[in-house]
Amino acid sequence: MVSISVFVFLGVIVGSFGTLIGAGGGFLLTPILLIYYPTMSAQTITAISMTTVFFNSSSGSFAYARMKRIDYKTGIIFALATLPCSIIGTILTTMMPREMFDTIFGASMLIFASFIILKSRMGNNFAPIDKKGNFRAIRRLIDGEGNEAAFSFNMLAGVLISLMVGFLSGLLGIGGGIVHVPALVFLGFPAHFATATSHFVLVFSSLTSLLVHLTASSLVKMETISLSIAIGSIIGAQIGARISKRIKGSVIMLSLAAALVFAGGRILYKGLVGLWF
């Protein structure tokens, strides 16, 4: 039997990395749970993960708010866009056999690894405010250290991406930030504002998914484990937010991408074997 302290420590690790890149930690926690609990239902695993994502993203958002890195106006619009699809994705998870979930999740991990690599190479090449086009929104933001950014982005594209993020968040229990952050950077956000704003959006999408899971009693008999990891993720969020302004994230993200390829490949193989044999 694994002790509670181990689950708390696991929460600290996934919470630190999740907040560092604005992903909420679910993309790390879910594959760990899938490997450690080979017979646990997809519904329960995603419920545990979304509990962690909610507490981690809430804690991380407080930290990023103090740094003044969150674009609240955009974040609220994107958060509202994630909600309906988050509910749909969560409901689908409660109906999905474990083998099918493993196959979809494993394949998704390989794709998400490419997103991490993409983000690590994009840097802060944000779109200037004079860029023309339909549905363009202009932002002028200054963080707590006085760093100023003026940029523009396509609001419609951001909303459509947020719909997809909400669905993936509920379906896979990963929070969705692993897709949202590089997508926001690609749209024109400076990387550090994209990370913080994505974390803010995760608070709402993860809470929605978690409420659906609680209604479906997905966490029955797993409350202690779930809360232990969540408590660790609160601590980890503060650590991740602090080191985000002191450390170059490209090496860390490339290492995470390699880990996702390994874990995703293993889970995908297990799922395919379960489906076909």
Secondary structure, 3 states (H helix, E strand, C coil): CCCHHHHHHHHHHHHHHHHHCCCCCHHHHHHHHHHHCCCCCHHHHHHHHHHHHHHHHHHHHHHHHHCCCCCHHHHHHHHHHHHHHHHHHHHHHHCCCHHHHHHHHHHHHHHHHHHHHHHHHHCCCCCCCCCCCCCEEEEEEECCCCCEEEEEEEHHHHHHHHHHHHHHHHHHCCCCHHHHHHHHHHHCCCHHHHHHHHHHHHHHHHHHHHHHHHHCCCCCCCHHHHHHHHHHHHHHHHHHHHHCCCCCHHHHHHHHHHHHHHHHHHHHHHHHHHHHC
